[in-house]
Amino acid sequence: MRTALALGRRGMGACWPNPAVGCVIVRDGRLVGRGWTQPGGRPHAETVALAQAGPQARGATAYVTLEPCAHQGQTPPCARALIDAGVHHVVAPLEDSDPRVSGRGFAMLRAAGIAVTTGIGAAAAARDHAGFFLRTGAGRPLITLKLANSLDGRIATATGQSQWITGPEARRAVHAMRARHDAVMVGAGTARADNPSLTVRDMGVTRQPVRVVVSRRLDLPLTGALAQTARDIPVWICHGPDPDPVRAKAWHAVGARLIPCAVSAGQIDPHSALAALAQAGLTRVFCEGGGALAASLMAADLVDVFAGFTAGFAIGAEGLPGIGALGLETLASAHRFRLAEIRALGPDAMHIWERRR
């Protein structure tokens, strides 16, 4: 199962809206097939592994990181493929949360006389599939909030200089994180100030993440990197309900996708934006700020993973904070996270915190 989970992670960021599933097929103690969900979500992990195993799948055990699908979509159901291949035992940690499956895959396998074992590797699988479960269950994607800041929590000097707070090792780790998410998201202020490309570089990815900008007024530069590459790599803009028609037409013309969202307290309502992104198929979103967007997500309790990169120097109170005002009056009101990982990256420290569930 650990091997299957490791294989499944290879599909993260490339197979949405489908889950990133891994599958290994073992016969007589020997691995005869392996696979993971391919870019775009097809073919599924089980299909790839069965094709590799061929006739050796008969009488074998399949280890799959999520319940095999039971519904007819663009391809036949994977539960049926396992039955037709003659697999005699399926080990899967969790039931699929998609209402089209949700136990039907296991039932189909058992009805065909195939032994089904569940629960093995369930904690790791739940973590890997958290974005898929949130999309199908809560109607929103998983949110990872990334901050690269100084020791005193600043992301830029008072003049806005931010390149580079952290070193090359930390920046490479950020690119690896981008690659494992379906989309990279920033606020309009960050898009205007930094002119970011928001792409994954030097990682050999086959499918770049969607670039999402939250801009209530669509007041983004059409001469920037995002606009100039929108036809090659998707750019989605979450905007208010009444965008300027001239700006909207201009962004349509360069190839951007415009997503209308509700407005609350003068800014894009984060619940509305994430619901729209989930409806469009996203399961995992990597948010890189700025401070106002980070604060709106934190205040709404929508951050699932906090990825901090801290450099060994201070900027001072005049610097720009990584997270804007949250309006907290007591410590008890703060959302608490659980430390999941901490390690050195060159001269910097990376610390990963996860939502307490």
ZIKA-V306678 format. One record per backbone hydrogen bond with DSSP energy under -0.5 kcal/mol. CO is the residue of the C=O (numbers start at 0). NH is the residue of the N-H. E is the energy in kcal/mol with one decimal. If there is no record, write none. Layout:
co nh e
CO NH E
CO NH E
This chain:
co nh e
0 4 -2.8
1 5 -2.2
2 6 -2.2
3 7 -2.4
4 8 -1.7
5 9 -0.5
6 9 -1.4
7 10 -1.8
8 11 -1.1
10 13 -2.2
10 14 -1.0
13 39 -3.2
14 17 -1.8
18 20 -1.4
20 36 -2.1
21 64 -2.0
22 34 -2.3
23 62 -3.3
24 31 -3.0
24 32 -1.3
25 60 -3.0
26 29 -1.7
29 26 -2.8
29 31 -0.5
32 24 -3.0
34 22 -2.5
37 40 -2.5
38 41 -0.6
42 37 -2.2
43 47 -1.9
44 48 -2.5
45 49 -2.7
46 50 -2.0
47 51 -1.7
48 52 -2.3
49 53 -2.6
52 55 -1.7
53 56 -1.8
54 57 -1.4
56 59 -2.2
59 87 -2.1
59 88 -1.3
60 25 -3.0
60 62 -0.5
61 63 -0.6
61 90 -3.1
62 23 -2.2
63 92 -0.6
68 78 -2.4
70 72 -0.7
74 72 -1.9
76 80 -1.6
77 81 -2.4
78 82 -2.0
79 83 -2.9
80 84 -1.6
81 85 -0.6
81 86 -1.8
82 85 -1.3
85 58 -3.0
87 114 -1.9
88 61 -2.7
89 91 -0.5
89 116 -2.5
90 63 -2.8
91 118 -0.6
92 118 -0.9
93 66 -1.6
97 100 -2.5
97 101 -0.9
100 103 -2.6
102 106 -2.2
103 107 -2.4
104 108 -2.0
105 109 -2.6
106 110 -2.4
107 111 -1.0
108 111 -0.6
108 113 -2.3
109 112 -1.9
114 89 -2.8
116 91 -2.5
118 121 -1.7
120 124 -2.4
121 125 -2.6
122 126 -1.7
123 127 -2.4
124 128 -2.5
126 129 -1.1
128 132 -2.6
129 133 -2.5
130 134 -2.2
131 135 -2.4
132 136 -2.4
133 137 -2.2
133 138 -1.1
133 139 -1.2
141 143 -0.5
141 284 -2.9
142 144 -0.6
142 303 -2.2
142 304 -2.0
143 145 -0.6
143 286 -3.2
144 306 -3.0
146 148 -0.6
146 308 -2.7
148 310 -2.4
149 152 -2.0
152 321 -1.7
153 149 -2.3
155 319 -2.3
156 159 -1.8
160 156 -2.0
161 163 -0.7
161 164 -1.3
166 170 -2.1
167 171 -2.2
168 172 -1.8
169 173 -1.9
170 174 -1.8
171 175 -2.0
172 176 -1.9
173 177 -2.6
174 178 -2.0
175 179 -0.8
176 179 -0.8
177 180 -1.8
181 209 -2.5
182 285 -3.0
183 211 -3.3
184 287 -3.0
185 213 -2.3
186 190 -2.0
187 191 -2.3
188 192 -2.5
189 193 -2.7
190 194 -1.1
198 200 -0.6
209 183 -2.8
209 211 -0.6
210 235 -2.9
211 185 -2.2
212 214 -0.8
212 237 -2.5
213 187 -1.6
214 217 -0.7
215 239 -2.1
217 219 -1.7
220 223 -1.1
223 227 -2.1
224 228 -1.1
225 228 -0.5
226 229 -0.8
228 231 -1.3
228 232 -2.6
233 210 -2.7
234 256 -2.8
235 212 -2.4
235 237 -0.5
236 238 -0.7
236 258 -3.1
237 214 -2.4
238 260 -2.5
243 247 -2.7
244 248 -2.2
245 249 -2.1
246 250 -2.5
247 251 -2.3
248 252 -2.1
249 253 -1.2
250 255 -2.3
251 254 -1.2
255 257 -0.5
256 236 -2.7
257 259 -0.6
258 238 -2.1
261 268 -2.8
263 266 -1.7
266 263 -3.3
268 272 -2.3
269 273 -2.6
270 274 -2.1
271 275 -2.0
272 276 -2.2
273 277 -2.4
274 278 -2.3
275 279 -1.5
276 281 -2.2
277 280 -1.7
282 141 -2.9
283 181 -1.6
283 182 -1.4
284 143 -2.6
284 286 -0.7
285 184 -2.6
285 287 -0.5
286 145 -3.0
288 186 -1.9
289 293 -2.7
290 294 -2.3
290 323 -2.3
291 295 -2.1
292 296 -2.1
293 297 -2.5
294 298 -3.0
295 299 -1.4
296 301 -2.6
297 300 -1.7
301 303 -0.6
303 354 -2.8
304 144 -3.0
304 306 -0.6
305 307 -0.7
305 352 -2.9
306 146 -2.4
307 350 -2.6
308 148 -2.5
309 348 -2.2
310 312 -1.3
312 150 -2.8
315 318 -1.8
319 154 -3.0
319 155 -0.8
329 332 -1.2
330 333 -1.6
335 355 -1.0
337 353 -3.0
340 351 -2.8
342 349 -3.2
344 347 -2.1
347 344 -2.9
348 309 -2.8
349 342 -2.2
350 307 -3.0
351 339 -3.0
351 340 -1.6
352 305 -3.3
353 337 -3.5
354 356 -0.6
